[in-house]
Amino acid sequence: MSLIISFDLPTEADTIALGQRLAALVRPGDVIALAGTLGTGKSTLARALIRALTDPEEEVPSPTFTLVQQYESPAGLVWHFDLYRLEKPNDALELDIEEAFADGISLIEWPDRLGPHLPRRRLEVLLSQDEAGIGRHATLTAYGPWAERIGELAHAPGL
């Protein structure tokens, strides 16, 4: 079962609000695949979600060069992957990504780089620029248990 919902995100604050709302829904073992071209807000959304789970002042650098950052939170260990520089899908196995999938909360930028290793049970968040090129648009495709959880976002005010 899958569910697709979409949101216009005219400002960066709207992208941050979406990240905060998703943070309230995550559980250990969850995978959130953040897709979109450069500059569409993947890191902004990930940073907002991580700060909502940890501390609003948490330093959340982009893992572009380290490929993965970890954060302790009351909800579980958060793994933030940026796979842009990954050369082949099997390289992700060296990042302990299977451990993250088992009992962590995984945020994955550039999830297409995982190929066959991307779990079927996931939330895909596709971010794109709006037609004017100013704001953003988010399309969320939920698979497995995510389909039940994000249904409430479709009716949430402020998104």
Backbone as JSON Lines, residues from 0, in Angstrom:
{"i":0,"aa":"M","n":[0.83,-1.17,0.0],"ca":[0.0,0.0,0.0],"c":[0.88,1.24,0.0]}
{"i":1,"aa":"S","n":[0.5,2.24,-0.78],"ca":[1.24,3.5,-0.79],"c":[0.25,4.66,-0.78]}
{"i":2,"aa":"L","n":[0.74,5.81,-0.37],"ca":[-0.05,7.02,-0.31],"c":[0.83,8.15,-0.8]}
{"i":3,"aa":"I","n":[0.27,9.03,-1.62],"ca":[1.01,10.18,-2.15],"c":[0.29,11.45,-1.74]}
{"i":4,"aa":"I","n":[1.04,12.38,-1.13],"ca":[0.5,13.7,-0.83],"c":[1.52,14.74,-1.24]}
{"i":5,"aa":"S","n":[1.04,15.95,-1.54],"ca":[1.93,17.01,-2.01],"c":[1.68,18.29,-1.23]}
{"i":6,"aa":"F","n":[2.74,19.09,-1.12],"ca":[2.67,20.37,-0.43],"c":[3.46,21.4,-1.22]}
{"i":7,"aa":"D","n":[2.94,22.62,-1.27],"ca":[3.73,23.74,-1.73],"c":[4.47,24.28,-0.53]}
{"i":8,"aa":"L","n":[5.73,24.59,-0.72],"ca":[6.58,25.12,0.34],"c":[7.14,26.45,-0.14]}
{"i":9,"aa":"P","n":[6.34,27.52,-0.07],"ca":[6.77,28.79,-0.65],"c":[7.98,29.43,0.02]}
{"i":10,"aa":"T","n":[8.24,29.1,1.28],"ca":[9.39,29.69,1.98],"c":[10.22,28.6,2.64]}
{"i":11,"aa":"E","n":[11.41,28.97,3.05],"ca":[12.27,28.03,3.78],"c":[11.61,27.62,5.09]}
{"i":12,"aa":"A","n":[10.87,28.55,5.7],"ca":[10.17,28.23,6.95],"c":[9.16,27.11,6.74]}
{"i":13,"aa":"D","n":[8.56,27.03,5.56],"ca":[7.61,25.95,5.27],"c":[8.33,24.61,5.14]}
{"i":14,"aa":"T","n":[9.52,24.62,4.57],"ca":[10.31,23.39,4.48],"c":[10.71,22.94,5.89]}
{"i":15,"aa":"I","n":[11.1,23.89,6.72],"ca":[11.45,23.58,8.11],"c":[10.24,23.0,8.84]}
{"i":16,"aa":"A","n":[9.06,23.6,8.64],"ca":[7.84,23.11,9.29],"c":[7.53,21.67,8.87]}
{"i":17,"aa":"L","n":[7.74,21.35,7.61],"ca":[7.51,19.98,7.15],"c":[8.47,19.02,7.85]}
{"i":18,"aa":"G","n":[9.74,19.4,7.97],"ca":[10.71,18.57,8.68],"c":[10.31,18.35,10.12]}
{"i":19,"aa":"Q","n":[9.81,19.39,10.78],"ca":[9.37,19.26,12.17],"c":[8.15,18.35,12.29]}
{"i":20,"aa":"R","n":[7.24,18.45,11.36],"ca":[6.06,17.58,11.39],"c":[6.44,16.12,11.16]}
{"i":21,"aa":"L","n":[7.37,15.9,10.25],"ca":[7.82,14.52,10.02],"c":[8.54,13.96,11.24]}
{"i":22,"aa":"A","n":[9.28,14.82,11.95],"ca":[9.99,14.37,13.14],"c":[9.04,13.79,14.18]}
{"i":23,"aa":"A","n":[7.84,14.33,14.24],"ca":[6.86,13.85,15.21],"c":[6.33,12.46,14.85]}
{"i":24,"aa":"L","n":[6.6,12.01,13.62],"ca":[6.06,10.74,13.14],"c":[7.09,9.62,13.06]}
{"i":25,"aa":"V","n":[8.38,9.94,13.17],"ca":[9.42,8.92,12.96],"c":[9.52,7.95,14.12]}
{"i":26,"aa":"R","n":[9.98,6.74,13.76],"ca":[10.19,5.66,14.73],"c":[11.48,4.93,14.34]}
{"i":27,"aa":"P","n":[12.09,4.24,15.28],"ca":[13.27,3.44,14.94],"c":[12.94,2.46,13.8]}
{"i":28,"aa":"G","n":[13.87,2.34,12.88],"ca":[13.69,1.48,11.71],"c":[13.14,2.23,10.51]}
{"i":29,"aa":"D","n":[12.78,3.51,10.68],"ca":[12.23,4.29,9.56],"c":[13.32,4.76,8.61]}
{"i":30,"aa":"V","n":[12.96,4.83,7.34],"ca":[13.83,5.35,6.31],"c":[13.09,6.47,5.59]}
{"i":31,"aa":"I","n":[13.73,7.64,5.52],"ca":[13.19,8.77,4.77],"c":[14.18,9.07,3.66]}
{"i":32,"aa":"A","n":[13.73,8.89,2.43],"ca":[14.56,9.11,1.24],"c":[14.28,10.51,0.71]}
{"i":33,"aa":"L","n":[15.3,11.39,0.78],"ca":[15.16,12.79,0.37],"c":[15.75,12.96,-1.02]}
{"i":34,"aa":"A","n":[14.88,13.16,-2.0],"ca":[15.33,13.27,-3.38],"c":[15.06,14.67,-3.92]}
{"i":35,"aa":"G","n":[15.79,15.03,-4.94],"ca":[15.64,16.33,-5.59],"c":[16.99,16.8,-6.07]}
{"i":36,"aa":"T","n":[16.97,17.78,-6.95],"ca":[18.23,18.3,-7.49],"c":[18.92,19.18,-6.46]}
{"i":37,"aa":"L","n":[20.13,19.6,-6.77],"ca":[20.88,20.48,-5.88],"c":[20.08,21.74,-5.59]}
{"i":38,"aa":"G","n":[20.06,22.14,-4.33],"ca":[19.42,23.39,-3.95],"c":[17.92,23.35,-3.75]}
{"i":39,"aa":"T","n":[17.35,22.16,-3.67],"ca":[15.89,22.09,-3.51],"c":[15.44,21.96,-2.06]}
{"i":40,"aa":"G","n":[16.37,21.9,-1.12],"ca":[16.0,21.92,0.29],"c":[16.13,20.6,1.04]}
{"i":41,"aa":"K","n":[16.82,19.63,0.47],"ca":[16.98,18.34,1.15],"c":[17.68,18.51,2.5]}
{"i":42,"aa":"S","n":[18.78,19.24,2.5],"ca":[19.53,19.44,3.74],"c":[18.75,20.3,4.74]}
{"i":43,"aa":"T","n":[18.01,21.27,4.25],"ca":[17.18,22.11,5.12],"c":[16.14,21.26,5.83]}
{"i":44,"aa":"L","n":[15.48,20.39,5.08],"ca":[14.46,19.53,5.67],"c":[15.09,18.56,6.67]}
{"i":45,"aa":"A","n":[16.21,17.95,6.31],"ca":[16.89,17.01,7.2],"c":[17.34,17.71,8.48]}
{"i":46,"aa":"R","n":[17.9,18.9,8.34],"ca":[18.37,19.66,9.5],"c":[17.2,19.97,10.44]}
{"i":47,"aa":"A","n":[16.06,20.38,9.89],"ca":[14.88,20.69,10.71],"c":[14.38,19.45,11.44]}
{"i":48,"aa":"L","n":[14.36,18.32,10.75],"ca":[13.9,17.08,11.37],"c":[14.85,16.67,12.5]}
{"i":49,"aa":"I","n":[16.15,16.74,12.27],"ca":[17.13,16.36,13.28],"c":[17.04,17.28,14.48]}
{"i":50,"aa":"R","n":[16.93,18.58,14.25],"ca":[16.83,19.53,15.37],"c":[15.54,19.33,16.15]}
{"i":51,"aa":"A","n":[14.46,18.96,15.48],"ca":[13.2,18.69,16.19],"c":[13.34,17.46,17.09]}
{"i":52,"aa":"L","n":[14.17,16.51,16.7],"ca":[14.37,15.29,17.49],"c":[15.43,15.44,18.58]}
{"i":53,"aa":"T","n":[16.34,16.39,18.4],"ca":[17.46,16.51,19.33],"c":[17.35,17.81,20.13]}
{"i":54,"aa":"D","n":[17.82,18.9,19.55],"ca":[17.87,20.2,20.21],"c":[17.77,21.26,19.12]}
{"i":55,"aa":"P","n":[16.97,22.3,19.3],"ca":[16.85,23.34,18.27],"c":[18.18,24.0,17.91]}
{"i":56,"aa":"E","n":[19.16,23.92,18.8],"ca":[20.47,24.52,18.55],"c":[21.51,23.5,18.07]}
{"i":57,"aa":"E","n":[21.09,22.26,17.84],"ca":[22.02,21.2,17.41],"c":[22.75,21.63,16.14]}
{"i":58,"aa":"E","n":[24.07,21.46,16.15],"ca":[24.84,21.72,14.94],"c":[24.63,20.53,14.0]}
{"i":59,"aa":"V","n":[24.14,20.82,12.79],"ca":[23.83,19.76,11.84],"c":[24.52,20.09,10.51]}
{"i":60,"aa":"P","n":[25.81,19.73,10.41],"ca":[26.5,19.98,9.15],"c":[26.04,19.0,8.07]}
{"i":61,"aa":"S","n":[26.17,19.42,6.85],"ca":[25.84,18.51,5.75],"c":[26.89,17.4,5.71]}
{"i":62,"aa":"P","n":[26.45,16.15,5.59],"ca":[27.42,15.06,5.53],"c":[27.95,14.81,4.11]}
{"i":63,"aa":"T","n":[28.05,15.86,3.31],"ca":[28.51,15.71,1.93],"c":[29.87,15.03,1.86]}
{"i":64,"aa":"F","n":[30.79,15.41,2.74],"ca":[32.14,14.86,2.67],"c":[32.34,13.67,3.59]}
{"i":65,"aa":"T","n":[31.65,13.64,4.72],"ca":[31.77,12.51,5.64],"c":[30.85,11.37,5.24]}
{"i":66,"aa":"L","n":[29.87,11.63,4.42],"ca":[28.85,10.7,3.92],"c":[27.78,10.35,4.95]}
{"i":67,"aa":"V","n":[28.12,10.38,6.24],"ca":[27.12,10.06,7.27],"c":[27.45,10.8,8.57]}
{"i":68,"aa":"Q","n":[26.4,11.27,9.23],"ca":[26.49,11.85,10.57],"c":[25.46,11.14,11.44]}
{"i":69,"aa":"Q","n":[25.75,11.0,12.71],"ca":[24.81,10.37,13.64],"c":[24.45,11.35,14.75]}
{"i":70,"aa":"Y","n":[23.2,11.22,15.23],"ca":[22.69,12.08,16.29],"c":[21.88,11.24,17.27]}
{"i":71,"aa":"E","n":[22.18,11.37,18.55],"ca":[21.4,10.72,19.59],"c":[20.12,11.53,19.8]}
{"i":72,"aa":"S","n":[19.0,10.84,19.93],"ca":[17.73,11.51,20.21],"c":[16.86,10.6,21.06]}
{"i":73,"aa":"P","n":[15.89,11.15,21.76],"ca":[14.96,10.32,22.52],"c":[14.19,9.32,21.64]}
{"i":74,"aa":"A","n":[14.02,9.66,20.37],"ca":[13.3,8.77,19.45],"c":[14.17,7.63,18.94]}
{"i":75,"aa":"G","n":[15.49,7.74,19.1],"ca":[16.42,6.74,18.6],"c":[17.6,7.4,17.93]}
{"i":76,"aa":"L","n":[18.55,6.6,17.5],"ca":[19.73,7.11,16.82],"c":[19.35,7.54,15.41]}
{"i":77,"aa":"V","n":[19.68,8.78,15.08],"ca":[19.37,9.33,13.76],"c":[20.63,9.26,12.91]}
{"i":78,"aa":"W","n":[20.5,8.66,11.74],"ca":[21.59,8.55,10.77],"c":[21.26,9.48,9.61]}
{"i":79,"aa":"H","n":[22.12,10.43,9.31],"ca":[21.92,11.35,8.19],"c":[22.97,11.04,7.13]}
{"i":80,"aa":"F","n":[22.52,10.47,6.03],"ca":[23.4,10.08,4.94],"c":[23.29,11.08,3.79]}
{"i":81,"aa":"D","n":[24.42,11.43,3.19],"ca":[24.43,12.19,1.94],"c":[25.25,11.34,0.97]}
{"i":82,"aa":"L","n":[24.56,10.71,0.04],"ca":[25.21,9.72,-0.83],"c":[25.6,10.29,-2.2]}
{"i":83,"aa":"Y","n":[25.62,11.61,-2.32],"ca":[25.94,12.24,-3.59],"c":[27.26,11.74,-4.17]}
{"i":84,"aa":"R","n":[28.25,11.57,-3.32],"ca":[29.59,11.16,-3.78],"c":[29.79,9.65,-3.84]}
{"i":85,"aa":"L","n":[28.76,8.89,-3.53],"ca":[28.87,7.43,-3.56],"c":[29.08,6.96,-5.0]}
{"i":86,"aa":"E","n":[30.06,6.12,-5.21],"ca":[30.37,5.68,-6.57],"c":[29.54,4.49,-7.02]}
{"i":87,"aa":"K","n":[29.23,3.58,-6.09],"ca":[28.39,2.43,-6.45],"c":[27.56,2.03,-5.24]}
{"i":88,"aa":"P","n":[26.39,1.43,-5.46],"ca":[25.49,1.11,-4.35],"c":[26.13,0.3,-3.22]}
{"i":89,"aa":"N","n":[26.98,-0.64,-3.53],"ca":[27.59,-1.48,-2.49],"c":[28.5,-0.69,-1.55]}
{"i":90,"aa":"D","n":[28.96,0.5,-1.99],"ca":[29.79,1.32,-1.11],"c":[29.02,1.74,0.14]}
{"i":91,"aa":"A","n":[27.69,1.81,0.05],"ca":[26.87,2.21,1.2],"c":[26.97,1.19,2.33]}
{"i":92,"aa":"L","n":[27.25,-0.05,2.0],"ca":[27.35,-1.09,3.02],"c":[28.51,-0.81,3.97]}
{"i":93,"aa":"E","n":[29.55,-0.12,3.49],"ca":[30.69,0.24,4.33],"c":[30.35,1.34,5.32]}
{"i":94,"aa":"L","n":[29.19,2.0,5.15],"ca":[28.76,3.07,6.04],"c":[27.84,2.56,7.15]}
{"i":95,"aa":"D","n":[27.74,1.24,7.29],"ca":[26.85,0.6,8.27],"c":[25.39,0.95,8.02]}
{"i":96,"aa":"I","n":[25.03,1.13,6.75],"ca":[23.67,1.52,6.43],"c":[22.65,0.44,6.8]}
{"i":97,"aa":"E","n":[23.08,-0.81,6.77],"ca":[22.16,-1.89,7.17],"c":[21.83,-1.8,8.66]}
{"i":98,"aa":"E","n":[22.79,-1.4,9.47],"ca":[22.54,-1.19,10.9],"c":[21.56,-0.04,11.09]}
{"i":99,"aa":"A","n":[21.76,1.02,10.32],"ca":[20.85,2.17,10.41],"c":[19.43,1.75,10.05]}
{"i":100,"aa":"F","n":[19.28,0.96,9.0],"ca":[17.95,0.52,8.57],"c":[17.3,-0.37,9.62]}
{"i":101,"aa":"A","n":[18.09,-1.14,10.34],"ca":[17.54,-2.1,11.3],"c":[16.89,-1.43,12.5]}
{"i":102,"aa":"D","n":[17.6,-0.46,13.1],"ca":[17.01,0.12,14.3],"c":[17.28,1.6,14.48]}
{"i":103,"aa":"G","n":[17.75,2.26,13.46],"ca":[17.95,3.7,13.52],"c":[16.85,4.42,12.78]}
{"i":104,"aa":"I","n":[16.95,5.72,12.74],"ca":[16.09,6.57,11.92],"c":[17.02,7.09,10.83]}
{"i":105,"aa":"S","n":[16.73,6.72,9.59],"ca":[17.64,7.02,8.48],"c":[17.09,8.12,7.58]}
{"i":106,"aa":"L","n":[17.87,9.19,7.43],"ca":[17.56,10.25,6.48],"c":[18.6,10.13,5.38]}
{"i":107,"aa":"I","n":[18.14,9.95,4.15],"ca":[19.08,9.67,3.07],"c":[18.91,10.68,1.94]}
{"i":108,"aa":"E","n":[19.92,11.54,1.77],"ca":[19.94,12.43,0.63],"c":[20.58,11.68,-0.53]}
{"i":109,"aa":"W","n":[20.04,11.86,-1.72],"ca":[20.48,11.15,-2.92],"c":[20.24,9.65,-2.81]}
{"i":110,"aa":"P","n":[19.02,9.23,-2.46],"ca":[18.73,7.81,-2.24],"c":[18.85,6.96,-3.5]}
{"i":111,"aa":"D","n":[18.79,7.58,-4.67],"ca":[18.93,6.82,-5.91],"c":[20.29,6.13,-6.0]}
{"i":112,"aa":"R","n":[21.28,6.63,-5.26],"ca":[22.62,6.05,-5.28],"c":[22.66,4.68,-4.59]}
{"i":113,"aa":"L","n":[21.6,4.35,-3.84],"ca":[21.56,3.06,-3.14],"c":[21.16,1.91,-4.05]}
{"i":114,"aa":"G","n":[20.55,2.2,-5.18],"ca":[20.12,1.14,-6.08],"c":[19.28,0.11,-5.35]}
{"i":115,"aa":"P","n":[19.64,-1.17,-5.42],"ca":[18.82,-2.23,-4.83],"c":[18.82,-2.25,-3.3]}
{"i":116,"aa":"H","n":[19.67,-1.43,-2.67],"ca":[19.75,-1.43,-1.2],"c":[18.71,-0.5,-0.55]}
{"i":117,"aa":"L","n":[18.0,0.29,-1.35],"ca":[16.99,1.18,-0.79],"c":[15.8,0.35,-0.34]}
{"i":118,"aa":"P","n":[15.44,0.42,0.95],"ca":[14.34,-0.4,1.46],"c":[13.0,-0.06,0.79]}
{"i":119,"aa":"R","n":[12.17,-1.06,0.64],"ca":[10.84,-0.84,0.06],"c":[9.94,-0.09,1.02]}
{"i":120,"aa":"R","n":[10.09,-0.35,2.3],"ca":[9.26,0.32,3.32],"c":[9.96,1.63,3.68]}
{"i":121,"aa":"R","n":[9.48,2.72,3.1],"ca":[10.14,4.01,3.28],"c":[9.16,5.15,3.0]}
{"i":122,"aa":"L","n":[9.62,6.33,3.34],"ca":[8.94,7.54,2.95],"c":[9.85,8.25,1.97]}
{"i":123,"aa":"E","n":[9.36,8.48,0.76],"ca":[10.12,9.24,-0.23],"c":[9.63,10.67,-0.2]}
{"i":124,"aa":"V","n":[10.56,11.61,-0.12],"ca":[10.23,13.03,-0.16],"c":[10.97,13.6,-1.36]}
{"i":125,"aa":"L","n":[10.22,13.94,-2.4],"ca":[10.8,14.54,-3.6],"c":[10.59,16.04,-3.51]}
{"i":126,"aa":"L","n":[11.7,16.78,-3.48],"ca":[11.65,18.23,-3.41],"c":[12.03,18.81,-4.76]}
{"i":127,"aa":"S","n":[11.28,19.8,-5.18],"ca":[11.56,20.46,-6.46],"c":[11.24,21.94,-6.33]}
{"i":128,"aa":"Q","n":[11.79,22.72,-7.25],"ca":[11.47,24.15,-7.28],"c":[10.07,24.32,-7.84]}
{"i":129,"aa":"D","n":[9.38,25.36,-7.35],"ca":[8.07,25.64,-7.92],"c":[8.25,26.26,-9.3]}
{"i":130,"aa":"E","n":[7.16,26.47,-10.0],"ca":[7.24,26.97,-11.39],"c":[7.89,28.34,-11.48]}
{"i":131,"aa":"A","n":[7.75,29.15,-10.45],"ca":[8.35,30.48,-10.46],"c":[9.84,30.44,-10.11]}
{"i":132,"aa":"G","n":[10.31,29.29,-9.6],"ca":[11.71,29.15,-9.24],"c":[12.06,29.8,-7.92]}
{"i":133,"aa":"I","n":[11.04,30.18,-7.14],"ca":[11.28,30.86,-5.86],"c":[11.09,29.9,-4.7]}
{"i":134,"aa":"G","n":[9.95,29.25,-4.65],"ca":[9.62,28.33,-3.56],"c":[9.92,26.89,-3.95]}
{"i":135,"aa":"R","n":[9.44,26.0,-3.13],"ca":[9.65,24.57,-3.35],"c":[8.31,23.84,-3.35]}
{"i":136,"aa":"H","n":[8.36,22.63,-3.82],"ca":[7.2,21.75,-3.81],"c":[7.69,20.39,-3.29]}
{"i":137,"aa":"A","n":[6.91,19.78,-2.41],"ca":[7.26,18.47,-1.86],"c":[6.2,17.46,-2.24]}
{"i":138,"aa":"T","n":[6.63,16.32,-2.76],"ca":[5.74,15.2,-3.01],"c":[6.21,14.06,-2.14]}
{"i":139,"aa":"L","n":[5.34,13.63,-1.23],"ca":[5.65,12.55,-0.3],"c":[4.96,11.28,-0.78]}
{"i":140,"aa":"T","n":[5.73,10.23,-0.97],"ca":[5.2,8.93,-1.33],"c":[5.54,7.97,-0.2]}
{"i":141,"aa":"A","n":[4.5,7.46,0.43],"ca":[4.67,6.62,1.61],"c":[4.4,5.17,1.27]}
{"i":142,"aa":"Y","n":[5.3,4.31,1.7],"ca":[5.17,2.87,1.51],"c":[5.15,2.2,2.88]}
{"i":143,"aa":"G","n":[4.42,1.11,2.98],"ca":[4.37,0.36,4.24],"c":[3.71,1.17,5.33]}
{"i":144,"aa":"P","n":[4.24,1.1,6.55],"ca":[3.61,1.77,7.69],"c":[3.55,3.3,7.55]}
{"i":145,"aa":"W","n":[4.42,3.85,6.71],"ca":[4.39,5.3,6.51],"c":[3.06,5.76,5.91]}
{"i":146,"aa":"A","n":[2.42,4.92,5.11],"ca":[1.16,5.31,4.46],"c":[0.1,5.68,5.49]}
{"i":147,"aa":"E","n":[0.07,4.95,6.6],"ca":[-0.9,5.27,7.65],"c":[-0.5,6.53,8.41]}
{"i":148,"aa":"R","n":[0.79,6.68,8.67],"ca":[1.25,7.8,9.5],"c":[1.16,9.15,8.81]}
{"i":149,"aa":"I","n":[1.45,9.23,7.52],"ca":[1.46,10.57,6.91],"c":[0.07,11.01,6.46]}
{"i":150,"aa":"G","n":[-0.91,10.15,6.53],"ca":[-2.25,10.55,6.13],"c":[-2.73,11.8,6.85]}
{"i":151,"aa":"E","n":[-2.36,11.91,8.12],"ca":[-2.79,13.08,8.9],"c":[-2.14,14.37,8.41]}
{"i":152,"aa":"L","n":[-0.98,14.29,7.77],"ca":[-0.33,15.49,7.24],"c":[-1.13,16.12,6.11]}
{"i":153,"aa":"A","n":[-1.88,15.3,5.38],"ca":[-2.64,15.81,4.25],"c":[-3.68,16.84,4.7]}
{"i":154,"aa":"H","n":[-4.08,16.78,5.95],"ca":[-5.11,17.7,6.45],"c":[-4.57,18.67,7.49]}
{"i":155,"aa":"A","n":[-3.25,18.69,7.64],"ca":[-2.65,19.54,8.67],"c":[-2.61,20.99,8.21]}
{"i":156,"aa":"P","n":[-3.01,21.92,9.08],"ca":[-2.9,23.33,8.72],"c":[-1.44,23.76,8.72]}
{"i":157,"aa":"G","n":[-1.14,24.74,7.93],"ca":[0.21,25.29,7.92],"c":[1.15,24.63,6.92]}
{"i":158,"aa":"L","n":[0.67,23.66,6.14],"ca":[1.51,23.06,5.11],"c":[0.79,23.11,3.8]}
